[in-house]
Amino acid sequence: MMIYLAISIFLFVSLVYVAKYEVPKRTDGDGAEEFLVIVLLVSSLVFLAMSIAELRDVYFS
């Protein structure tokens, strides 16, 4: 249950790091860093939703 929340937090921290430090350094224009940011954002939101669903099942059932 809490593993989903931990994974979500880890992915969000990775997202912030990549967006703040890696994307501005790259100027080759291939879009790989922007794609990585989108993938990290989506996966972080998915794991957060899974965590919320698990918590809802535990506390409201």
mmCIF file as gemmi writes it, N, C-alpha and C atoms, coordinates in Angstrom:
data_model
loop_
_atom_site.group_PDB
_atom_site.id
_atom_site.type_symbol
_atom_site.label_atom_id
_atom_site.label_alt_id
_atom_site.label_comp_id
_atom_site.label_asym_id
_atom_site.label_entity_id
_atom_site.label_seq_id
_atom_site.pdbx_PDB_ins_code
_atom_site.Cartn_x
_atom_site.Cartn_y
_atom_site.Cartn_z
_atom_site.occupancy
_atom_site.B_iso_or_equiv
_atom_site.pdbx_formal_charge
_atom_site.auth_seq_id
_atom_site.auth_asym_id
_atom_site.pdbx_PDB_model_num
ATOM 1 N N . MET Axp A 1 ? 0.833 -1.191 0 1 0 ? 1 A 1
ATOM 2 C CA . MET Axp A 1 ? 0 0 0 1 0 ? 1 A 1
ATOM 3 C C . MET Axp A 1 ? 0.877 1.255 0 1 0 ? 1 A 1
ATOM 4 N N . MET Axp A 2 ? 1.773 1.345 0.93 1 0 ? 2 A 1
ATOM 5 C CA . MET Axp A 2 ? 2.604 2.536 1.025 1 0 ? 2 A 1
ATOM 6 C C . MET Axp A 2 ? 3.734 2.535 -0.008 1 0 ? 2 A 1
ATOM 7 N N . ILE Axp A 3 ? 3.969 1.377 -0.608 1 0 ? 3 A 1
ATOM 8 C CA . ILE Axp A 3 ? 5.008 1.319 -1.634 1 0 ? 3 A 1
ATOM 9 C C . ILE Axp A 3 ? 4.629 2.171 -2.834 1 0 ? 3 A 1
ATOM 10 N N . TYR Axp A 4 ? 3.335 2.23 -3.154 1 0 ? 4 A 1
ATOM 11 C CA . TYR Axp A 4 ? 2.892 3.069 -4.262 1 0 ? 4 A 1
ATOM 12 C C . TYR Axp A 4 ? 3.178 4.543 -3.98 1 0 ? 4 A 1
ATOM 13 N N . LEU Axp A 5 ? 2.944 4.954 -2.745 1 0 ? 5 A 1
ATOM 14 C CA . LEU Axp A 5 ? 3.215 6.338 -2.367 1 0 ? 5 A 1
ATOM 15 C C . LEU Axp A 5 ? 4.709 6.626 -2.416 1 0 ? 5 A 1
ATOM 16 N N . ALA Axp A 6 ? 5.518 5.697 -1.959 1 0 ? 6 A 1
ATOM 17 C CA . ALA Axp A 6 ? 6.971 5.879 -2.003 1 0 ? 6 A 1
ATOM 18 C C . ALA Axp A 6 ? 7.48 5.97 -3.439 1 0 ? 6 A 1
ATOM 19 N N . ILE Axp A 7 ? 6.961 5.113 -4.306 1 0 ? 7 A 1
ATOM 20 C CA . ILE Axp A 7 ? 7.359 5.159 -5.715 1 0 ? 7 A 1
ATOM 21 C C . ILE Axp A 7 ? 6.921 6.467 -6.353 1 0 ? 7 A 1
ATOM 22 N N . SER Axp A 8 ? 5.725 6.922 -6.011 1 0 ? 8 A 1
ATOM 23 C CA . SER Axp A 8 ? 5.226 8.183 -6.549 1 0 ? 8 A 1
ATOM 24 C C . SER Axp A 8 ? 6.105 9.357 -6.129 1 0 ? 8 A 1
ATOM 25 N N . ILE Axp A 9 ? 6.493 9.377 -4.87 1 0 ? 9 A 1
ATOM 26 C CA . ILE Axp A 9 ? 7.362 10.453 -4.378 1 0 ? 9 A 1
ATOM 27 C C . ILE Axp A 9 ? 8.72 10.394 -5.068 1 0 ? 9 A 1
ATOM 28 N N . PHE Axp A 10 ? 9.283 9.191 -5.2 1 0 ? 10 A 1
ATOM 29 C CA . PHE Axp A 10 ? 10.564 9.044 -5.881 1 0 ? 10 A 1
ATOM 30 C C . PHE Axp A 10 ? 10.492 9.538 -7.328 1 0 ? 10 A 1
ATOM 31 N N . LEU Axp A 11 ? 9.431 9.155 -8.032 1 0 ? 11 A 1
ATOM 32 C CA . LEU Axp A 11 ? 9.284 9.59 -9.418 1 0 ? 11 A 1
ATOM 33 C C . LEU Axp A 11 ? 9.094 11.098 -9.518 1 0 ? 11 A 1
ATOM 34 N N . PHE Axp A 12 ? 8.372 11.681 -8.569 1 0 ? 12 A 1
ATOM 35 C CA . PHE Axp A 12 ? 8.176 13.13 -8.589 1 0 ? 12 A 1
ATOM 36 C C . PHE Axp A 12 ? 9.489 13.858 -8.324 1 0 ? 12 A 1
ATOM 37 N N . VAL Axp A 13 ? 10.286 13.365 -7.393 1 0 ? 13 A 1
ATOM 38 C CA . VAL Axp A 13 ? 11.596 13.971 -7.131 1 0 ? 13 A 1
ATOM 39 C C . VAL Axp A 13 ? 12.492 13.834 -8.359 1 0 ? 13 A 1
ATOM 40 N N . SER Axp A 14 ? 12.438 12.685 -9.019 1 0 ? 14 A 1
ATOM 41 C CA . SER Axp A 14 ? 13.204 12.508 -10.261 1 0 ? 14 A 1
ATOM 42 C C . SER Axp A 14 ? 12.738 13.481 -11.33 1 0 ? 14 A 1
ATOM 43 N N . LEU Axp A 15 ? 11.437 13.681 -11.404 1 0 ? 15 A 1
ATOM 44 C CA . LEU Axp A 15 ? 10.871 14.626 -12.366 1 0 ? 15 A 1
ATOM 45 C C . LEU Axp A 15 ? 11.388 16.035 -12.114 1 0 ? 15 A 1
ATOM 46 N N . VAL Axp A 16 ? 11.384 16.458 -10.866 1 0 ? 16 A 1
ATOM 47 C CA . VAL Axp A 16 ? 11.866 17.802 -10.533 1 0 ? 16 A 1
ATOM 48 C C . VAL Axp A 16 ? 13.344 17.933 -10.867 1 0 ? 16 A 1
ATOM 49 N N . TYR Axp A 17 ? 14.144 16.92 -10.551 1 0 ? 17 A 1
ATOM 50 C CA . TYR Axp A 17 ? 15.571 16.971 -10.857 1 0 ? 17 A 1
ATOM 51 C C . TYR Axp A 17 ? 15.817 17.074 -12.358 1 0 ? 17 A 1
ATOM 52 N N . VAL Axp A 18 ? 15.139 16.226 -13.12 1 0 ? 18 A 1
ATOM 53 C CA . VAL Axp A 18 ? 15.336 16.231 -14.573 1 0 ? 18 A 1
ATOM 54 C C . VAL Axp A 18 ? 14.885 17.566 -15.162 1 0 ? 18 A 1
ATOM 55 N N . ALA Axp A 19 ? 13.735 18.046 -14.726 1 0 ? 19 A 1
ATOM 56 C CA . ALA Axp A 19 ? 13.22 19.299 -15.274 1 0 ? 19 A 1
ATOM 57 C C . ALA Axp A 19 ? 14.097 20.49 -14.905 1 0 ? 19 A 1
ATOM 58 N N . LYS Axp A 20 ? 14.656 20.472 -13.704 1 0 ? 20 A 1
ATOM 59 C CA . LYS Axp A 20 ? 15.437 21.625 -13.259 1 0 ? 20 A 1
ATOM 60 C C . LYS Axp A 20 ? 16.883 21.605 -13.754 1 0 ? 20 A 1
ATOM 61 N N . TYR Axp A 21 ? 17.513 20.42 -13.757 1 0 ? 21 A 1
ATOM 62 C CA . TYR Axp A 21 ? 18.946 20.37 -14.026 1 0 ? 21 A 1
ATOM 63 C C . TYR Axp A 21 ? 19.323 19.782 -15.381 1 0 ? 21 A 1
ATOM 64 N N . GLU Axp A 22 ? 18.568 18.828 -15.875 1 0 ? 22 A 1
ATOM 65 C CA . GLU Axp A 22 ? 18.975 18.156 -17.101 1 0 ? 22 A 1
ATOM 66 C C . GLU Axp A 22 ? 18.413 18.807 -18.361 1 0 ? 22 A 1
ATOM 67 N N . VAL Axp A 23 ? 17.16 19.208 -18.337 1 0 ? 23 A 1
ATOM 68 C CA . VAL Axp A 23 ? 16.547 19.778 -19.535 1 0 ? 23 A 1
ATOM 69 C C . VAL Axp A 23 ? 17.229 21.074 -19.969 1 0 ? 23 A 1
ATOM 70 N N . PRO Axp A 24 ? 17.529 22.007 -19.055 1 0 ? 24 A 1
ATOM 71 C CA . PRO Axp A 24 ? 18.199 23.237 -19.518 1 0 ? 24 A 1
ATOM 72 C C . PRO Axp A 24 ? 19.595 23.007 -20.1 1 0 ? 24 A 1
ATOM 73 N N . LYS Axp A 25 ? 20.289 21.93 -19.713 1 0 ? 25 A 1
ATOM 74 C CA . LYS Axp A 25 ? 21.633 21.66 -20.224 1 0 ? 25 A 1
ATOM 75 C C . LYS Axp A 25 ? 21.612 21.177 -21.67 1 0 ? 25 A 1
ATOM 76 N N . ARG Axp A 26 ? 20.534 20.54 -22.074 1 0 ? 26 A 1
ATOM 77 C CA . ARG Axp A 26 ? 20.464 19.924 -23.397 1 0 ? 26 A 1
ATOM 78 C C . ARG Axp A 26 ? 19.96 20.924 -24.423 1 0 ? 26 A 1
ATOM 79 N N . THR Axp A 27 ? 20.687 21.027 -25.508 1 0 ? 27 A 1
ATOM 80 C CA . THR Axp A 27 ? 20.266 21.936 -26.565 1 0 ? 27 A 1
ATOM 81 C C . THR Axp A 27 ? 20.258 21.254 -27.935 1 0 ? 27 A 1
ATOM 82 N N . ASP Axp A 28 ? 20.274 19.924 -27.953 1 0 ? 28 A 1
ATOM 83 C CA . ASP Axp A 28 ? 20.327 19.238 -29.233 1 0 ? 28 A 1
ATOM 84 C C . ASP Axp A 28 ? 18.979 19.203 -29.943 1 0 ? 28 A 1
ATOM 85 N N . GLY Axp A 29 ? 17.905 19.461 -29.219 1 0 ? 29 A 1
ATOM 86 C CA . GLY Axp A 29 ? 16.603 19.607 -29.856 1 0 ? 29 A 1
ATOM 87 C C . GLY Axp A 29 ? 15.911 18.321 -30.263 1 0 ? 29 A 1
ATOM 88 N N . ASP Axp A 30 ? 16.358 17.179 -29.723 1 0 ? 30 A 1
ATOM 89 C CA . ASP Axp A 30 ? 15.708 15.934 -30.122 1 0 ? 30 A 1
ATOM 90 C C . ASP Axp A 30 ? 14.446 15.638 -29.327 1 0 ? 30 A 1
ATOM 91 N N . GLY Axp A 31 ? 14.232 16.347 -28.234 1 0 ? 31 A 1
ATOM 92 C CA . GLY Axp A 31 ? 13.01 16.196 -27.455 1 0 ? 31 A 1
ATOM 93 C C . GLY Axp A 31 ? 13.019 15.037 -26.479 1 0 ? 31 A 1
ATOM 94 N N . ALA Axp A 32 ? 14.147 14.378 -26.298 1 0 ? 32 A 1
ATOM 95 C CA . ALA Axp A 32 ? 14.196 13.222 -25.402 1 0 ? 32 A 1
ATOM 96 C C . ALA Axp A 32 ? 13.976 13.62 -23.951 1 0 ? 32 A 1
ATOM 97 N N . GLU Axp A 33 ? 14.522 14.75 -23.546 1 0 ? 33 A 1
ATOM 98 C CA . GLU Axp A 33 ? 14.372 15.187 -22.162 1 0 ? 33 A 1
ATOM 99 C C . GLU Axp A 33 ? 12.934 15.577 -21.86 1 0 ? 33 A 1
ATOM 100 N N . GLU Axp A 34 ? 12.283 16.224 -22.817 1 0 ? 34 A 1
ATOM 101 C CA . GLU Axp A 34 ? 10.884 16.586 -22.612 1 0 ? 34 A 1
ATOM 102 C C . GLU Axp A 34 ? 10.018 15.33 -22.531 1 0 ? 34 A 1
ATOM 103 N N . PHE Axp A 35 ? 10.34 14.333 -23.336 1 0 ? 35 A 1
ATOM 104 C CA . PHE Axp A 35 ? 9.62 13.067 -23.278 1 0 ? 35 A 1
ATOM 105 C C . PHE Axp A 35 ? 9.823 12.391 -21.926 1 0 ? 35 A 1
ATOM 106 N N . LEU Axp A 36 ? 11.048 12.443 -21.415 1 0 ? 36 A 1
ATOM 107 C CA . LEU Axp A 36 ? 11.337 11.864 -20.107 1 0 ? 36 A 1
ATOM 108 C C . LEU Axp A 36 ? 10.542 12.577 -19.016 1 0 ? 36 A 1
ATOM 109 N N . VAL Axp A 37 ? 10.435 13.878 -19.087 1 0 ? 37 A 1
ATOM 110 C CA . VAL Axp A 37 ? 9.649 14.636 -18.114 1 0 ? 37 A 1
ATOM 111 C C . VAL Axp A 37 ? 8.184 14.202 -18.173 1 0 ? 37 A 1
ATOM 112 N N . ILE Axp A 38 ? 7.652 14.028 -19.361 1 0 ? 38 A 1
ATOM 113 C CA . ILE Axp A 38 ? 6.256 13.612 -19.501 1 0 ? 38 A 1
ATOM 114 C C . ILE Axp A 38 ? 6.059 12.2 -18.948 1 0 ? 38 A 1
ATOM 115 N N . VAL Axp A 39 ? 6.971 11.298 -19.244 1 0 ? 39 A 1
ATOM 116 C CA . VAL Axp A 39 ? 6.872 9.929 -18.742 1 0 ? 39 A 1
ATOM 117 C C . VAL Axp A 39 ? 6.95 9.91 -17.215 1 0 ? 39 A 1
ATOM 118 N N . LEU Axp A 40 ? 7.865 10.674 -16.647 1 0 ? 40 A 1
ATOM 119 C CA . LEU Axp A 40 ? 7.974 10.723 -15.189 1 0 ? 40 A 1
ATOM 120 C C . LEU Axp A 40 ? 6.725 11.317 -14.557 1 0 ? 40 A 1
ATOM 121 N N . LEU Axp A 41 ? 6.164 12.347 -15.166 1 0 ? 41 A 1
ATOM 122 C CA . LEU Axp A 41 ? 4.958 12.962 -14.633 1 0 ? 41 A 1
ATOM 123 C C . LEU Axp A 41 ? 3.776 11.995 -14.665 1 0 ? 41 A 1
ATOM 124 N N . VAL Axp A 42 ? 3.586 11.343 -15.785 1 0 ? 42 A 1
ATOM 125 C CA . VAL Axp A 42 ? 2.461 10.412 -15.918 1 0 ? 42 A 1
ATOM 126 C C . VAL Axp A 42 ? 2.621 9.231 -14.961 1 0 ? 42 A 1
ATOM 127 N N . SER Axp A 43 ? 3.811 8.668 -14.9 1 0 ? 43 A 1
ATOM 128 C CA . SER Axp A 43 ? 3.999 7.518 -14.013 1 0 ? 43 A 1
ATOM 129 C C . SER Axp A 43 ? 3.862 7.916 -12.545 1 0 ? 43 A 1
ATOM 130 N N . SER Axp A 44 ? 4.32 9.101 -12.189 1 0 ? 44 A 1
ATOM 131 C CA . SER Axp A 44 ? 4.136 9.581 -10.825 1 0 ? 44 A 1
ATOM 132 C C . SER Axp A 44 ? 2.666 9.742 -10.492 1 0 ? 44 A 1
ATOM 133 N N . LEU Axp A 45 ? 1.891 10.28 -11.414 1 0 ? 45 A 1
ATOM 134 C CA . LEU Axp A 45 ? 0.454 10.441 -11.182 1 0 ? 45 A 1
ATOM 135 C C . LEU Axp A 45 ? -0.255 9.095 -11.107 1 0 ? 45 A 1
ATOM 136 N N . VAL Axp A 46 ? 0.167 8.133 -11.904 1 0 ? 46 A 1
ATOM 137 C CA . VAL Axp A 46 ? -0.439 6.798 -11.865 1 0 ? 46 A 1
ATOM 138 C C . VAL Axp A 46 ? -0.188 6.139 -10.516 1 0 ? 46 A 1
ATOM 139 N N . PHE Axp A 47 ? 1.046 6.19 -10.046 1 0 ? 47 A 1
ATOM 140 C CA . PHE Axp A 47 ? 1.336 5.576 -8.755 1 0 ? 47 A 1
ATOM 141 C C . PHE Axp A 47 ? 0.655 6.329 -7.615 1 0 ? 47 A 1
ATOM 142 N N . LEU Axp A 48 ? 0.519 7.636 -7.718 1 0 ? 48 A 1
ATOM 143 C CA . LEU Axp A 48 ? -0.216 8.392 -6.703 1 0 ? 48 A 1
ATOM 144 C C . LEU Axp A 48 ? -1.684 7.991 -6.698 1 0 ? 48 A 1
ATOM 145 N N . ALA Axp A 49 ? -2.274 7.818 -7.865 1 0 ? 49 A 1
ATOM 146 C CA . ALA Axp A 49 ? -3.669 7.379 -7.938 1 0 ? 49 A 1
ATOM 147 C C . ALA Axp A 49 ? -3.83 5.975 -7.361 1 0 ? 49 A 1
ATOM 148 N N . MET Axp A 50 ? -2.884 5.095 -7.636 1 0 ? 50 A 1
ATOM 149 C CA . MET Axp A 50 ? -2.941 3.752 -7.071 1 0 ? 50 A 1
ATOM 150 C C . MET Axp A 50 ? -2.834 3.797 -5.549 1 0 ? 50 A 1
ATOM 151 N N . SER Axp A 51 ? -1.981 4.667 -5.043 1 0 ? 51 A 1
ATOM 152 C CA . SER Axp A 51 ? -1.834 4.815 -3.598 1 0 ? 51 A 1
ATOM 153 C C . SER Axp A 51 ? -3.116 5.334 -2.968 1 0 ? 51 A 1
ATOM 154 N N . ILE Axp A 52 ? -3.744 6.315 -3.591 1 0 ? 52 A 1
ATOM 155 C CA . ILE Axp A 52 ? -4.996 6.866 -3.074 1 0 ? 52 A 1
ATOM 156 C C . ILE Axp A 52 ? -6.092 5.806 -3.105 1 0 ? 52 A 1
ATOM 157 N N . ALA Axp A 53 ? -6.141 5.018 -4.163 1 0 ? 53 A 1
ATOM 158 C CA . ALA Axp A 53 ? -7.143 3.951 -4.255 1 0 ? 53 A 1
ATOM 159 C C . ALA Axp A 53 ? -6.939 2.906 -3.164 1 0 ? 53 A 1
ATOM 160 N N . GLU Axp A 54 ? -5.694 2.542 -2.909 1 0 ? 54 A 1
ATOM 161 C CA . GLU Axp A 54 ? -5.416 1.573 -1.855 1 0 ? 54 A 1
ATOM 162 C C . GLU Axp A 54 ? -5.792 2.133 -0.49 1 0 ? 54 A 1
ATOM 163 N N . LEU Axp A 55 ? -5.457 3.376 -0.223 1 0 ? 55 A 1
ATOM 164 C CA . LEU Axp A 55 ? -5.809 3.988 1.059 1 0 ? 55 A 1
ATOM 165 C C . LEU Axp A 55 ? -7.319 4.088 1.222 1 0 ? 55 A 1
ATOM 166 N N . ARG Axp A 56 ? -8 4.411 0.149 1 0 ? 56 A 1
ATOM 167 C CA . ARG Axp A 56 ? -9.459 4.503 0.207 1 0 ? 56 A 1
ATOM 168 C C . ARG Axp A 56 ? -10.07 3.141 0.51 1 0 ? 56 A 1
ATOM 169 N N . ASP Axp A 57 ? -9.525 2.101 -0.089 1 0 ? 57 A 1
ATOM 170 C CA . ASP Axp A 57 ? -10.03 0.753 0.175 1 0 ? 57 A 1
ATOM 171 C C . ASP Axp A 57 ? -9.793 0.343 1.628 1 0 ? 57 A 1
ATOM 172 N N . VAL Axp A 58 ? -8.659 0.725 2.179 1 0 ? 58 A 1
ATOM 173 C CA . VAL Axp A 58 ? -8.331 0.326 3.547 1 0 ? 58 A 1
ATOM 174 C C . VAL Axp A 58 ? -9.191 1.078 4.563 1 0 ? 58 A 1
ATOM 175 N N . TYR Axp A 59 ? -9.33 2.384 4.384 1 0 ? 59 A 1
ATOM 176 C CA . TYR Axp A 59 ? -9.988 3.186 5.404 1 0 ? 59 A 1
ATOM 177 C C . TYR Axp A 59 ? -11.488 3.339 5.221 1 0 ? 59 A 1
ATOM 178 N N . PHE Axp A 60 ? -12.021 3.113 4.043 1 0 ? 60 A 1
ATOM 179 C CA . PHE Axp A 60 ? -13.444 3.335 3.805 1 0 ? 60 A 1
ATOM 180 C C . PHE Axp A 60 ? -14.196 2.082 3.394 1 0 ? 60 A 1
ATOM 181 N N . SER Axp A 61 ? -13.652 0.915 3.713 1 0 ? 61 A 1
ATOM 182 C CA . SER Axp A 61 ? -14.387 -0.296 3.374 1 0 ? 61 A 1
ATOM 183 C C . SER Axp A 61 ? -14.679 -1.123 4.61 1 0 ? 61 A 1
